[in-house]
């Protein structure tokens, strides 16, 4: 279940960073549209909230927020290193992480 949290975290940091003009320019040659940036940031925050809900559901209120912070820190570190070393490949990695998160979701109760 921690993999689900990490995957959602990487996808969330991807959307949050691509919602900024600087990072959008690193990854894409398309023009930055501020309205699209707001949508990307909103969906990124929603994924962080979903990650919180998933980890609290799995671990309970005693440990869920702790695992949420840990997953946020690890996924932010991974995303930062990925954007630094391979910005063009980072969107593909984030898409794969999001896909693996949605594949893992049916196994919540297992």
N, C-alpha and C positions, 0 to 999 in steps of 0.2 A: 504494500500500500504506500510505502514511502516513495516508491518509484513513481506512482501516480502524482504525488505531491511535487516531486522534483520535475517531472515532465510538465506539469501545469505551470510551475515556477519559471522554467526556461521559456515557455511560450509567452507567459505574461511579461517577462522582462524584454522579450523580443518586441512585443507590441508596444510596450511603454517606450522603448528606445526608438522604434521606428516612427513613433508619433512626434519625435523631435526632428527638426529640419536638418540638423547636423548629421545625425545618424542615418536619416533617410538618404541623404546625399552620399554617404559611404557605401550604401548597399545598392541603391537604384539610381539610374540616370533619369528617371521620370521626374517631372517637376513636383515639388512638394505643394500639396494642397492643404491649407490650414484646417478645413472642415474634416478632411480624411484623417489628419493628425489627431484631432479631438476624438474621433471615433476609435482610432487605434488605441489611444490612451485609455478611453473608457472601457474598452473590451479588455485591455491589460489589467486594469484595476478589478474588473469583474472576475477575471481568471484568478487573481490573487485571493479574492473573497471566496471563490469556489474551492481553491486549495485549502483555505482555512476551514471551510465547512467539511471538506472531505477528511482532513486530519483530525478535527474535533469529533466527527462521527466515528472514526476508527479508534482513536485513542482515548476519547472522553475529555471532559473539561480539565482534568488534572494534568494530562500530558499533551493534549492536542495542540494548544498554543505554543508549547515548547518545541514540538516537532515542526510546527508551522514556521517559527522563527528560524530553526535550523535549516529547513528546506528552502526558505527564502534566501538565506545567506549562501548556501551551497549553490543554488541555481543562479543567484546574482553573480557569484564568483565565476561560475562556468560561462555564463553569458558574457561577462566582461572580458575574460580571456579569449573567448571565441571571436568577439567583435574586434579585439586587438590584433589577433593573429590571422584571422581569415574572415574579414567582413563580408565578402561576396558569398561564401558558403554558409554563413551564419543563419540566413533565412531558411535554407534547406534543412539545416539541423533543427531549427525551431519547429518547422513544419513536421519533421519526423517525430520530434518530442511530443507535439500536440496529438499527432496521430496515435502514437503509442499510449498516450494518456487516455484517449477515447476508446482504444482497444482494451485497456486495463479496467475501465469503469465497470463493466458487468461483473467483475470479480470483487467488488466492494465487500460483499457479505461473506466471502469465502475466507 
